[in-house]
């Protein structure tokens, strides 16, 4: 199905080493270029060459990891009745079941502390509601400096800009940091690719915000689940129609109905 195949496709292993200062999945121990794991929900993975344990979030981004985990949670809700009932019960009790999408906004707004007048950096992330002035140590509500509505609008603008940047990268391709060769970018939600010239690993998050990549992967997963459910519903409807026609044949007979059954079965 679309959910599992494109988002979990195993990339080719790399055979050439990257120079230590080049971006990408470069093992800090042996300097080799190693691919990310196929399952981006695992916290660590091993270098394909020296087996050094590496942190997945450092390379894939916690946004991509949380998006993958959320997509799998949604897929299970859609396909596992017992799991879906547990999720609904948790919601009714006011709690949540499943991972949260970690798409943080790291931007801040410069302002002056209303208590001591010192310069402060007001966080614009919607999930942050308080911050502390480093000069006087007092805690302030973010809404005293920036309204929640304005922060929401700013966050939407940020996401749109990042999404547009991802579209631009897909249209123009990306250059390999090792050899400079221009590479096309997959539209199937890949977070990494292999340079078609030198074989080095290229991380898409080196060229566009990881949040945009995570949102695209999540969108592909949701579309895949939608298509899967529609296909299953069509198959169920088709079986019901066939069963109805079979009953009609058994009751009334007739070559016309038998021919219709034959047509429906193919």
C-alpha positions as CSV (number, residue, x, y, z in Angstrom):
1,X,0.0,0.0,0.0
2,X,1.1,3.6,-0.5
3,X,1.6,4.2,3.2
4,X,4.2,1.6,3.7
5,X,6.0,1.4,0.4
6,X,7.2,4.9,-0.5
7,X,7.7,6.1,3.1
8,X,9.6,3.1,4.1
9,X,11.6,2.4,1.0
10,X,15.2,1.3,1.8
11,X,17.7,3.6,0.2
12,X,20.9,2.2,-1.4
13,X,23.9,1.9,0.9
14,X,26.7,4.2,0.2
15,X,30.2,2.9,-0.6
16,X,32.2,6.2,-0.7
17,X,33.2,8.3,2.3
18,X,32.2,11.9,2.6
19,X,34.7,14.5,3.8
20,X,34.2,15.2,7.5
21,X,32.9,18.8,7.0
22,X,30.3,17.9,4.4
23,X,26.6,17.8,5.4
24,X,24.7,14.5,5.2
25,X,24.7,11.2,7.1
26,X,28.4,11.1,7.9
27,X,29.5,8.7,10.6
28,X,31.5,10.7,13.2
29,X,33.6,7.6,13.9
30,X,34.7,6.3,10.5
31,X,33.7,9.3,8.2
32,X,31.7,7.0,5.9
33,X,28.5,8.1,4.3
34,X,25.7,5.8,5.7
35,X,22.0,5.8,5.0
36,X,19.2,6.5,7.4
37,X,17.2,3.5,8.7
38,X,14.1,2.5,6.7
39,X,12.1,2.8,9.9
40,X,12.4,6.4,11.0
41,X,10.6,5.8,14.3
42,X,13.6,4.0,15.8
43,X,15.7,6.4,18.0
44,X,19.1,5.1,16.9
45,X,20.7,3.2,14.0
46,X,24.1,1.7,13.2
47,X,26.6,2.9,10.7
48,X,26.6,0.5,7.8
49,X,30.4,0.3,7.9
50,X,31.8,0.5,11.4
51,X,28.5,-0.2,13.3
52,X,28.8,3.0,15.4
53,X,25.4,3.8,17.0
54,X,24.0,7.1,15.6
55,X,21.0,9.2,16.7
56,X,18.2,9.2,14.2
57,X,16.8,12.6,15.1
58,X,20.1,14.3,14.6
59,X,20.0,13.4,10.9
60,X,16.3,12.8,10.0
61,X,14.9,15.6,12.3
62,X,12.5,15.0,15.1
63,X,9.7,16.4,12.9
64,X,10.2,13.6,10.4
65,X,10.4,11.0,13.2
66,X,7.2,12.2,14.9
67,X,5.4,12.5,11.6
68,X,6.3,8.9,10.8
69,X,5.1,7.8,14.2
70,X,1.8,9.8,13.8
71,X,1.2,8.3,10.4
72,X,1.6,4.8,11.7
73,X,-0.7,5.6,14.6
74,X,-3.4,7.0,12.2
75,X,-3.0,3.9,9.9
76,X,-3.6,1.6,12.9
77,X,-6.6,3.6,14.0
78,X,-8.0,3.2,10.4
79,X,-7.4,-0.5,10.2
80,X,-7.5,-1.9,13.7
81,X,-10.9,-1.7,15.3
82,X,-9.8,-2.5,18.8
83,X,-7.0,0.1,18.7
84,X,-9.4,2.7,17.3
85,X,-11.8,2.0,20.2
86,X,-9.0,2.6,22.6
87,X,-8.1,5.8,20.9
88,X,-11.7,7.0,21.0
89,X,-12.0,6.1,24.7
90,X,-8.8,8.0,25.5
91,X,-10.2,11.1,23.8
92,X,-13.5,10.9,25.7
93,X,-11.5,10.8,28.9
94,X,-9.6,13.9,27.9
95,X,-6.3,12.2,27.3
96,X,-4.6,11.3,24.0
97,X,-3.3,8.1,22.5
98,X,-0.5,8.2,20.0
99,X,2.4,10.5,19.2
100,X,2.3,14.3,18.8
101,X,3.6,15.9,15.6
102,X,6.8,17.8,16.6
103,X,6.8,20.7,14.2
104,X,8.2,23.4,16.3
105,X,8.6,27.1,15.4
106,X,12.1,28.2,16.5
107,X,11.5,31.9,15.6
108,X,11.4,34.6,18.3
109,X,10.5,38.2,18.5
110,X,12.7,40.8,20.1
111,X,11.0,42.8,22.9
112,X,11.7,44.5,26.2
113,X,10.9,42.9,29.6
114,X,7.9,44.7,31.1
115,X,9.4,44.2,34.5
116,X,13.0,45.4,34.1
117,X,13.3,46.7,30.6
118,X,16.0,44.2,29.5
119,X,16.0,42.8,26.0
120,X,14.0,39.5,25.7
121,X,13.4,37.0,22.9
122,X,9.7,36.1,22.9
123,X,9.1,32.6,21.5
124,X,6.6,32.3,18.7
125,X,6.0,28.6,19.0
126,X,2.3,28.0,19.6
127,X,3.0,25.4,22.2
128,X,5.1,27.7,24.4
129,X,3.0,29.8,26.7
130,X,5.6,31.3,29.1
131,X,9.2,32.4,29.0
132,X,11.7,33.7,31.6
133,X,13.6,37.0,31.4
134,X,17.3,36.1,31.7
135,X,18.0,39.5,33.3
136,X,15.5,39.6,36.2
137,X,14.4,36.0,36.3
138,X,10.7,36.8,36.1
139,X,8.3,34.6,34.2
140,X,6.0,36.2,31.6
141,X,3.0,35.0,29.6
142,X,3.9,35.0,25.9
143,X,0.4,36.5,25.2
144,X,1.5,39.7,27.0
145,X,3.9,40.3,24.1
146,X,2.3,38.5,21.1
147,X,-1.3,37.4,20.8
148,X,-2.1,33.8,20.2
149,X,-3.9,34.8,17.0
150,X,-0.9,36.6,15.6
151,X,1.4,33.7,16.5
152,X,-1.0,31.4,14.7
153,X,-1.0,33.5,11.6
154,X,2.8,33.8,11.7
155,X,3.1,30.0,12.1
156,X,0.8,29.4,9.1
157,X,2.9,31.8,7.1
158,X,6.1,30.0,8.1
159,X,4.7,26.6,7.1
160,X,3.5,28.0,3.7
161,X,6.9,29.5,3.0
162,X,8.6,26.2,3.9
163,X,6.2,24.2,1.7
164,X,6.9,26.5,-1.2
165,X,10.7,26.1,-0.6
166,X,10.2,22.3,-0.8
167,X,8.4,22.7,-4.1
168,X,11.2,24.9,-5.4
169,X,13.8,22.3,-4.4
170,X,11.8,19.6,-6.1
171,X,11.6,21.7,-9.3
172,X,15.3,22.7,-9.3
173,X,17.0,19.6,-7.8
174,X,19.8,19.7,-5.3
175,X,23.5,19.7,-5.6
176,X,25.7,17.1,-4.0
177,X,27.9,18.6,-1.3
178,X,30.7,16.3,-2.3
179,X,30.9,16.4,-6.1
180,X,28.5,19.3,-6.9
181,X,26.4,17.1,-9.2
182,X,22.7,18.1,-9.6
183,X,20.3,15.5,-8.4
184,X,16.5,15.2,-8.9
185,X,14.4,15.0,-5.7
186,X,11.9,12.2,-5.3
187,X,8.2,13.2,-4.9
188,X,7.5,10.1,-2.7
189,X,8.4,11.6,0.6
190,X,12.1,10.5,0.7
191,X,14.3,12.2,3.3
192,X,17.5,11.1,1.7
193,X,18.9,10.2,-1.7
194,X,22.0,8.8,-3.2
195,X,24.0,11.1,-5.5
196,X,23.8,9.7,-9.0
197,X,27.3,10.8,-9.7
198,X,29.4,9.9,-6.7
199,X,27.0,7.8,-4.5
200,X,27.2,10.2,-1.5
201,X,24.2,10.5,0.8
202,X,22.2,13.7,0.4
203,X,19.8,14.7,3.1
204,X,16.8,16.7,2.0
205,X,16.7,18.5,5.3
206,X,20.1,20.1,4.4
207,X,18.2,22.0,1.7
208,X,14.7,22.6,3.2
209,X,13.2,22.8,6.7
210,X,12.7,19.3,8.1
211,X,9.1,20.3,9.1
212,X,8.2,20.7,5.4
213,X,9.6,17.3,4.6
214,X,7.7,15.8,7.6
215,X,4.4,17.4,6.6
216,X,4.8,16.1,3.0
217,X,5.4,12.6,4.3
218,X,2.4,12.8,6.6
219,X,0.2,14.0,3.7
220,X,1.4,11.1,1.5
221,X,0.6,8.7,4.3
222,X,-2.9,10.1,4.9
223,X,-3.6,10.0,1.1
224,X,-2.4,6.4,1.0
225,X,-4.8,5.5,3.8
226,X,-7.6,7.2,2.1
227,X,-7.0,5.4,-1.2
228,X,-6.7,2.1,0.7
229,X,-10.0,2.6,2.5
230,X,-11.8,3.7,-0.7
231,X,-10.4,0.6,-2.5
232,X,-11.6,-1.7,0.3
233,X,-15.0,0.0,0.3
234,X,-15.3,-0.5,-3.5
235,X,-14.4,-4.1,-3.1
236,X,-17.0,-4.6,-0.4
237,X,-19.6,-2.9,-2.6
238,X,-18.7,-5.1,-5.5
239,X,-19.0,-8.3,-3.4
240,X,-22.4,-7.1,-2.2
241,X,-23.5,-6.6,-5.8
242,X,-22.2,-9.9,-6.9
243,X,-24.0,-11.7,-4.0
244,X,-27.2,-9.9,-4.9
245,X,-27.0,-11.0,-8.5
246,X,-26.2,-14.6,-7.5
247,X,-29.4,-14.6,-5.4
248,X,-31.4,-13.3,-8.3
249,X,-30.0,-16.1,-10.6
250,X,-30.8,-18.8,-8.0
251,X,-34.3,-17.5,-7.6
252,X,-35.2,-16.5,-11.1
253,X,-32.6,-18.1,-13.4
254,X,-31.8,-16.7,-16.8
255,X,-28.8,-16.5,-19.1
256,X,-28.8,-12.7,-18.9
257,X,-28.1,-12.6,-15.2
258,X,-25.5,-15.4,-15.5
259,X,-23.7,-13.3,-18.1
260,X,-23.8,-10.3,-15.7
261,X,-22.2,-12.3,-13.0
262,X,-19.5,-13.4,-15.3
263,X,-18.8,-9.8,-16.2
264,X,-18.7,-8.7,-12.6
265,X,-16.3,-11.4,-11.6
266,X,-13.6,-10.2,-14.1
